[in-house]
Structure formats: C-alpha cells, structure tokens
Amino acid sequence: MKAKIIITPKKAVVDPQGITVLKALEHMGHTGIKAVHVGKFLEIELDGTDKEAARQALDSACHKFLSNPLIEDYKLEIE
C-alpha cells in the first residue's frame, strides 16, 4: 500500500512562501493567478493490507507529528 499526504496552510493563515512565489510568477509575466499555497507532500509506502488500520494510524501521525493542526490542513489518501 502507498499513502499520499498533502499538507497545506489553512486558508486563514498568511502564507509568506506562497506570496513570494505568486509575486515571482507575476514578475515573470504569468497572469491570472489568484493565489499560491506552498505546502508539503509525503508519499509513504506501507506493509500490510488493512487500509482502515493504516488510515487510522496515519491520521493520528498527521495530527500529532506531520502537520501543525493549528495552522495546517492535511489530506490523506491510501492506495
């Protein structure tokens, strides 16, 4: 099994990296970009076949360690 986790800043949190990337894109002539959010992507390979157990364990890891739930959201997918 493989887990994919995408961690992004919450919409209400100022994202200085995203703002910097947005300004750089505009400076390079790219138009029509409303916002940029810079986050993290993790791909984790798992042993076993119990997707629900893996989801529960990784959800706990995301909440306690991989993300900061005060300022970040995460999306977890298991294939």
Contacts in CASP RR format, 6 or more apart in sequence:
PFRMAT RR
TARGET T0000
AUTHOR 0000-0000-0000
METHOD contacts of the structure
MODEL  1
MKAKIIITPKKAVVDPQGITVLKALEHMGHTGIKAVHVGKFLEIELDGTD
KEAARQALDSACHKFLSNPLIEDYKLEIE
1 45 0 8 1.000
1 46 0 8 1.000
1 47 0 8 1.000
1 48 0 8 1.000
1 49 0 8 1.000
1 51 0 8 1.000
1 54 0 8 1.000
1 78 0 8 1.000
1 79 0 8 1.000
2 43 0 8 1.000
2 44 0 8 1.000
2 45 0 8 1.000
2 46 0 8 1.000
2 78 0 8 1.000
2 79 0 8 1.000
3 42 0 8 1.000
3 43 0 8 1.000
3 44 0 8 1.000
3 45 0 8 1.000
3 46 0 8 1.000
3 54 0 8 1.000
3 58 0 8 1.000
3 76 0 8 1.000
3 77 0 8 1.000
3 78 0 8 1.000
3 79 0 8 1.000
4 41 0 8 1.000
4 42 0 8 1.000
4 43 0 8 1.000
4 44 0 8 1.000
4 76 0 8 1.000
4 77 0 8 1.000
4 78 0 8 1.000
4 79 0 8 1.000
5 40 0 8 1.000
5 41 0 8 1.000
5 42 0 8 1.000
5 43 0 8 1.000
5 44 0 8 1.000
5 58 0 8 1.000
5 62 0 8 1.000
5 66 0 8 1.000
5 74 0 8 1.000
5 75 0 8 1.000
5 76 0 8 1.000
5 77 0 8 1.000
6 39 0 8 1.000
6 40 0 8 1.000
6 41 0 8 1.000
6 74 0 8 1.000
6 75 0 8 1.000
7 39 0 8 1.000
7 40 0 8 1.000
7 41 0 8 1.000
7 42 0 8 1.000
7 62 0 8 1.000
7 66 0 8 1.000
7 67 0 8 1.000
7 72 0 8 1.000
7 73 0 8 1.000
7 74 0 8 1.000
8 37 0 8 1.000
8 39 0 8 1.000
8 72 0 8 1.000
8 73 0 8 1.000
8 74 0 8 1.000
9 15 0 8 1.000
9 37 0 8 1.000
9 38 0 8 1.000
9 39 0 8 1.000
9 71 0 8 1.000
9 72 0 8 1.000
9 73 0 8 1.000
10 71 0 8 1.000
10 72 0 8 1.000
10 73 0 8 1.000
13 71 0 8 1.000
13 72 0 8 1.000
15 36 0 8 1.000
15 37 0 8 1.000
15 38 0 8 1.000
17 38 0 8 1.000
17 39 0 8 1.000
18 35 0 8 1.000
18 36 0 8 1.000
18 37 0 8 1.000
18 38 0 8 1.000
19 36 0 8 1.000
21 36 0 8 1.000
21 38 0 8 1.000
22 33 0 8 1.000
22 35 0 8 1.000
22 36 0 8 1.000
25 33 0 8 1.000
25 36 0 8 1.000
26 33 0 8 1.000
42 66 0 8 1.000
44 58 0 8 1.000
46 54 0 8 1.000
46 78 0 8 1.000
48 54 0 8 1.000
51 78 0 8 1.000
54 78 0 8 1.000
55 76 0 8 1.000
55 78 0 8 1.000
58 76 0 8 1.000
58 78 0 8 1.000
59 76 0 8 1.000
62 74 0 8 1.000
62 76 0 8 1.000
63 69 0 8 1.000
66 74 0 8 1.000
67 73 0 8 1.000
67 74 0 8 1.000
END
